[in-house]
Amino acid sequence: MLIASCAQNDPATQRKRIAAQEKGPITIAVVWPDSGDHDQFRPAVDMALAEVNEQGVLGRRLEIVWREDHSSINDGRIIAQELSEDPRIVAVIGHKNSYVSIPASAIYEFAGMIMLSPTSTSPKLTEQGFRNIFRMIPNDYATGRVMAEHAHAQGYRRITIFYVKNRYGLDLANAFEKRARQLQMEVVDRHSFREANKGHFQNVIDIWQDLEFDAVFVAGSMPDAGDFIVQLRDNGIVTPVIGGDGLDYNELCELGPASEGVTVASSFDPREPRPEVQQFSRAFEQHVGKSPGAKAALGYDAVKLLAYAIETAGTSAPDAVAAALRQITDWSGVTGVHTFDGRGDVTGKKIVLKQVQNSRFELLN
């Protein structure tokens, strides 16, 4: 009797039971560092929510609980635990940072919740063997390979690497270096930095003044990565810069001459001619006053994809929704086609290469 009682009251079983009985709104959570951050993530999520609720999901409204994790592992864990204790919440969109998503994912998995991550790129997120954890963006291994191949195609043979000292930066830098060496490129020097530590930038730049190299690979995120590029240019180093998706923000284009020619990886091009992309881009510009970036587009797709999976499953029960996500083939969103493999990774999604030209991103591929 005790065992049966515990089984009926464990978080996953309770959530599944309530989902089967609930007739009111379907509740999901979105966890992001800051509701007003520079990638316009929240406005895009709100746009998608409004569009979904024009038709409803299973005849019900979709509602969102917003939480901010402040890019903190501790805050992320606390929020994940709090959300897992609310049996009404069937899924979470987030977290932004891999180093927050990875520990939080174990809590969501145990609680029987769906976690749909738009931007966490660390391969470890989906290497844990969980059934309810999904990623909507190519991982760091894929991005690092593509950027190394791009560097090789440009004729770069001697590379320096500068990466942020966290899970994202390390995985991306390692993947880039591994592929670069396979292509017979030489990594001349490699340094890491901690976030918000501009003082270290000059030390690295002083070392690089005496080196010969063809390009710099930056595995970091805005605004720190942008500050480094500006400082690099201010010190007279005009070598081409390439970077991962952490540089894929319109704010990079606003840095002036320092960012001209910088090439970045992305999941989204707002000028892609597909009708759904153009409709989203126009609506977002009318709503926000700026062209949407990749993070905004990924947030928009996350809401739409989750709503589609719930509708396809015929229930908001997380196990059924997870099964529906794994069975989806070629769902098309504004960031491209989504098909998930057995680990929850999106497969075959194109990595877009963009370059800053005349203070705006131009598509390279």
C-alpha positions in Angstrom: 0.0 0.0 0.0 2.8 2.4 0.9 4.6 1.7 -2.5 1.3 2.2 -4.4 0.7 5.5 -2.5 4.2 6.8 -3.3 3.8 5.8 -7.0 0.5 7.7 -7.2 2.0 10.8 -5.7 5.4 11.0 -7.5 5.7 14.2 -9.6 5.5 12.5 -13.0 2.5 10.3 -12.2 0.6 13.3 -10.6 1.4 15.5 -13.6 0.1 12.9 -16.0 -3.1 12.4 -14.1 -3.9 16.1 -13.8 -3.1 16.6 -17.6 -5.7 13.9 -18.4 -8.3 15.5 -16.2 -7.7 19.2 -16.7 -10.1 21.1 -18.9 -8.8 24.6 -18.4 -5.7 26.3 -19.8 -2.6 24.3 -20.7 0.2 25.8 -18.7 3.9 25.9 -19.8 6.8 27.8 -18.3 9.4 29.9 -20.0 12.7 30.4 -18.2 15.1 33.0 -19.5 17.8 35.2 -17.9 16.1 38.5 -18.3 12.7 39.4 -19.7 14.1 42.5 -21.4 17.4 41.2 -22.8 18.8 42.3 -26.1 17.7 39.4 -28.2 14.0 40.3 -28.0 13.1 36.8 -26.9 10.1 37.6 -24.8 8.3 39.7 -27.5 8.7 36.8 -30.0 7.3 34.3 -27.5 4.4 36.6 -26.7 3.7 36.9 -30.5 3.6 33.1 -30.9 1.4 32.7 -27.8 -1.1 35.2 -29.2 -1.2 33.4 -32.6 -1.6 30.0 -31.0 -4.5 31.2 -28.8 -6.3 32.5 -31.9 -7.1 28.8 -32.6 -6.4 27.2 -29.2 -4.7 23.9 -28.4 -7.1 21.0 -28.0 -9.9 23.5 -27.7 -8.0 25.2 -24.7 -5.9 28.2 -24.2 -2.2 28.0 -23.8 -0.8 30.1 -20.9 2.8 30.9 -20.0 4.5 31.3 -16.6 7.6 33.4 -16.9 10.6 33.0 -14.7 14.1 34.6 -14.8 17.2 32.5 -13.9 19.7 35.4 -14.3 22.1 33.1 -16.1 22.8 31.5 -12.7 23.2 27.8 -12.0 21.8 28.1 -8.5 18.8 30.2 -9.6 18.2 27.8 -12.5 18.1 24.8 -10.1 15.8 26.6 -7.7 13.4 27.6 -10.4 13.4 24.1 -11.9 12.6 22.7 -8.5 9.8 25.2 -8.0 8.3 24.5 -11.4 8.5 20.8 -11.0 6.4 21.0 -7.8 3.5 22.6 -9.7 1.7 19.7 -11.4 -0.2 22.0 -13.7 3.0 22.8 -15.7 3.6 20.3 -18.4 6.6 21.8 -20.2 9.4 24.3 -20.0 10.9 26.4 -22.7 14.5 27.2 -21.7 17.0 27.7 -20.3 19.2 30.0 -22.4 22.6 28.9 -21.2 23.8 25.3 -21.4 25.5 25.4 -18.0 22.1 26.2 -16.5 20.1 23.8 -18.7 22.1 20.7 -18.0 21.6 20.6 -14.2 18.0 21.8 -14.6 17.2 19.1 -17.1 17.6 16.3 -14.5 15.0 18.0 -12.3 12.5 18.3 -15.1 13.1 14.7 -16.3 12.5 13.3 -12.8 9.3 15.4 -12.5 8.0 14.1 -15.8 8.1 17.5 -17.6 9.0 18.3 -21.2 12.1 20.6 -21.6 12.4 22.2 -25.0 15.6 24.2 -25.2 15.8 26.8 -28.0 19.4 27.8 -27.5 21.4 25.5 -25.2 24.0 24.0 -27.5 26.2 21.8 -25.2 26.2 18.2 -26.5 26.0 17.0 -22.9 22.4 18.2 -22.6 21.1 15.4 -24.8 23.8 12.8 -23.9 22.2 12.1 -20.5 19.7 9.5 -21.8 16.6 11.5 -20.8 13.3 11.0 -22.7 11.7 14.4 -22.1 14.6 16.7 -23.0 14.8 18.3 -26.5 17.0 20.8 -28.3 16.0 23.0 -31.2 19.4 24.1 -32.4 22.5 22.3 -33.8 24.9 21.5 -31.0 28.4 22.9 -30.5 30.0 19.9 -32.2 28.1 20.7 -35.4 28.7 24.4 -35.2 32.4 24.1 -34.5 32.8 21.7 -37.5 31.0 24.0 -39.8 33.0 27.1 -38.8 36.3 25.3 -39.1 35.3 24.1 -42.6 34.4 27.7 -43.5 37.7 28.9 -42.2 39.5 26.3 -44.3 37.5 27.2 -47.4 38.6 30.8 -47.0 42.2 29.7 -47.1 43.0 30.3 -43.4 45.7 28.0 -42.2 46.9 29.5 -39.0 44.2 30.2 -36.4 44.0 31.7 -32.9 41.1 30.8 -30.6 39.6 32.9 -27.8 36.7 31.3 -25.8 34.6 32.0 -22.8 35.4 29.7 -19.9 32.1 27.9 -19.6 30.5 24.8 -21.1 29.4 26.7 -24.2 32.8 28.2 -25.0 34.8 25.1 -24.2 32.7 22.7 -26.2 32.6 25.1 -29.2 36.4 25.8 -29.1 37.2 22.1 -28.8 35.0 21.2 -31.7 36.4 23.9 -33.9 40.0 23.0 -33.0 39.4 19.2 -33.6 38.0 19.8 -37.1 40.7 22.4 -37.9 43.5 20.0 -37.1 41.8 17.3 -39.2 41.9 19.8 -42.1 45.7 20.4 -41.5 45.1 23.9 -40.0 47.4 25.0 -37.2 46.1 26.5 -34.0 48.8 29.0 -33.2 47.5 30.0 -29.8 44.4 29.5 -27.6 43.2 31.4 -24.6 40.0 31.5 -22.4 38.4 34.3 -20.6 35.8 34.7 -17.8 32.6 36.6 -18.5 32.7 40.4 -17.8 36.5 40.3 -17.4 37.7 42.8 -20.0 41.0 43.3 -18.2 42.2 39.9 -19.5 41.5 40.9 -23.1 44.6 43.1 -23.3 46.9 40.5 -22.0 45.9 38.1 -24.8 46.0 40.8 -27.5 49.6 41.8 -26.4 50.7 38.2 -26.8 49.0 38.0 -30.2 50.8 41.1 -31.5 53.9 39.0 -31.9 52.2 36.1 -33.7 51.4 35.4 -37.3 47.9 34.1 -37.9 45.2 34.2 -40.6 42.1 34.4 -38.6 40.6 34.5 -35.0 37.9 32.1 -33.9 35.8 33.6 -31.0 33.7 31.1 -29.0 31.9 33.6 -26.8 28.7 35.6 -26.5 27.7 39.2 -26.7 28.4 41.6 -25.2 31.8 40.3 -24.1 32.8 38.8 -27.5 31.9 42.1 -29.1 34.0 44.0 -26.6 36.9 41.8 -27.4 36.6 42.3 -31.1 36.5 46.1 -30.6 39.6 45.9 -28.4 41.3 43.7 -31.0 40.7 46.3 -33.7 41.7 49.2 -31.5 45.1 47.5 -31.1 45.6 47.3 -34.8 44.8 43.6 -35.3 42.7 43.5 -38.5 42.8 39.7 -39.0 39.4 38.2 -40.0 37.2 37.1 -37.1 34.8 34.2 -37.2 32.5 33.1 -34.4 29.8 30.8 -33.2 26.1 31.6 -32.6 26.9 33.5 -29.4 27.8 36.5 -31.7 24.6 36.2 -33.6 23.0 39.4 -32.3 22.1 42.6 -34.2 24.1 44.4 -31.5 27.3 43.0 -33.2 26.4 45.0 -36.3 26.0 48.2 -34.2 29.7 48.1 -33.1 30.7 50.2 -36.1 33.8 49.5 -38.2 35.2 46.9 -35.6 32.5 44.4 -36.6 32.8 44.8 -40.4 33.6 41.4 -42.0 32.9 39.3 -38.9 31.3 36.0 -39.8 29.0 34.2 -37.4 27.0 31.0 -37.3 23.2 31.3 -37.0 19.9 29.4 -37.2 17.9 32.2 -38.8 18.0 34.7 -41.6 15.1 37.3 -41.4 15.3 37.9 -45.2 14.9 34.3 -46.2 12.1 34.3 -48.8 10.0 31.5 -47.3 6.5 33.0 -46.7 6.4 32.1 -43.0 9.8 33.8 -42.4 8.7 37.0 -44.2 5.4 37.0 -42.3 7.1 36.6 -39.0 9.8 39.2 -39.8 7.2 41.8 -40.8 5.0 41.2 -37.8 8.0 41.3 -35.4 9.3 44.6 -36.9 5.9 46.1 -36.6 5.6 45.0 -33.0 9.1 45.7 -31.8 10.5 48.1 -34.3 13.6 46.0 -35.1 14.4 43.1 -37.3 14.2 39.8 -35.4 17.4 38.0 -34.4 17.9 34.2 -34.2 17.1 34.0 -30.5 13.8 35.7 -31.1 13.0 33.4 -34.0 13.9 30.3 -31.9 11.6 31.4 -29.1 8.8 31.9 -31.5 9.3 28.5 -33.0 9.5 26.9 -29.6 6.0 27.9 -28.6 4.6 27.0 -32.0 6.3 23.6 -32.0 5.2 22.7 -28.5 1.6 23.7 -29.3 1.8 21.5 -32.4 3.2 18.5 -30.4 0.4 18.8 -27.8 -2.2 19.0 -30.6 -0.7 16.0 -32.3 -0.5 14.0 -29.1 -4.2 14.7 -28.4 -3.3 15.4 -24.8 -1.1 17.6 -22.7 0.3 14.6 -20.8 4.1 15.1 -21.0 4.9 11.5 -21.9 2.5 11.6 -24.9 3.9 15.0 -25.9 7.5 13.7 -25.8 6.4 10.8 -28.0 4.8 13.2 -30.4 8.0 15.3 -30.6 10.1 12.2 -31.4 7.6 11.2 -34.2 7.5 14.6 -35.8 9.2 14.7 -39.2 9.9 17.9 -41.1 7.9 20.3 -39.0 8.7 23.7 -40.6 9.2 26.8 -38.5 10.8 30.2 -39.2 14.2 28.8 -38.2 13.9 25.8 -40.5 12.8 22.2 -40.5 12.7 20.2 -37.3 13.0 16.5 -36.9 14.3 15.0 -33.6 16.5 11.9 -33.1 16.3 9.4 -30.3 18.3 11.6 -28.0 16.1 14.7 -28.5 18.5 16.5 -30.8 17.2 18.3 -33.9 18.7 16.7 -37.0 19.5 18.1 -40.4 18.8 21.7 -39.4 21.0 24.0 -41.5 23.6 26.2 -39.9 23.4 29.6 -41.6 26.6 31.7 -42.1 26.2 35.4 -41.9 28.7 38.3 -42.2 28.5 41.9 -41.1 28.6 44.1 -44.1 27.8 47.8 -44.0 26.5 47.4 -40.4 24.0 44.6 -41.2 24.1 40.9 -41.5 24.4 39.4 -45.1 23.8 35.8 -45.8 26.9 33.8 -47.0 25.3 30.4 -47.7 
